């Protein structure tokens, strides 16, 4: 009896397909289910709840999840675009205001006012390097003292964002109290001439991954205006 069944068992063994073989076949014949739509009713996938769902239901579920993900990405892109539009308008208004400044003090006042009222920045600072002690609101510090206090931030003349040391924050914002994070933009023209800085009590507000395009643009405008204002009557 067993001898009679041996050929049948051998034939059955030859017909057994591994999961990998089935996968490869379906990859090479992507229209298999289209040519055999009745198979959709025989294919079931376990749902998270434990019940079985058909392949069609599973596909609908996957498409729904992808649709939700795409909507989320679109909402994020839309929100970022809206924020960038707002930043552009604020930066444009500030640049026009800076162009109207008749002297260095007005330039400083326009910058600080815009940071507080338009950009809603908690803490802002404009420091120019020169001989300390000159009258006016604009803060003047010697370059030597700045290098002693915040030399690592000025190295490379590049923007710096993130959580800074307490001593660095105290130098940038002497009367600000608790500051969690800051963004610093050097003012450079044939050497260091000053810096701009904004700060927040939120340690995550100004992260190392944030963009500094608009702050860089403002710094470039100020760098070009300062020499003209310094020599103005």
C-alpha positions, 0 to 999 in steps of 0.5 A: 500500500505504501509503495503505491502511494510513493509516486503520489507523495513524490509528485505532491512534494514537487508541487510544494512551493516555498513562500519565497517562490510565490513572492518571486512569481507575484513580483514577475507577474504583477497582473496575476490578481487582475487575470484571476480576480476570483482569488481575491475572495480566497486571500485573507489577512489577519487584522489587528483585532484578530479577525480576518479581512480580504485582500481588497479590504486590506488594500483599501485600508493601506490606501486610506492610511497612505492618504492620511499620511499624504494629507498630513504632509500636505498640511505641514507643507502648507503651514511651513509655506504660510510661516515663510510668507509671514516671515517674508512680509515681516522681513520686508517691512523691517528692511524698508524701516532700516533703509529709512534710518538716518543714523546708527541709533535709529537703525538700532531702534528700528531693529529692536522695535521690529523684533519685539512688535513684528517678529514677537521675539522675547529677547533681541540684541544688536552689539557693535564692536568699537570703543565702549562708552559712546552715548546712545541706546545702541550697545558698543563693545570692544571686539577683544572683550567679545572674543573673551566672552563669546569667542567660540560663537564668533569663530568662523563668522557663521550663524549659531543656533541652539542652547548656549552657555549661561555666560554667553547668554548673559553677555548677549542678553544682560537684562533678559533673565532666564534664556533657554536658547538663542540664534546669533548672526555675526555682522562681518564686513572686512572683519567683525563689526558686530552681531545680532542675536535673538533669544527665547526662554524655550530651550527648543525654540532656536535649534541647531537645525533651524534655518537662518535665511531671514536673519542672515538677510537682515544682517546683510542689510545692516552690514551695508548700511552701517558704514554709510550711517557712521559717516553721516552728519 
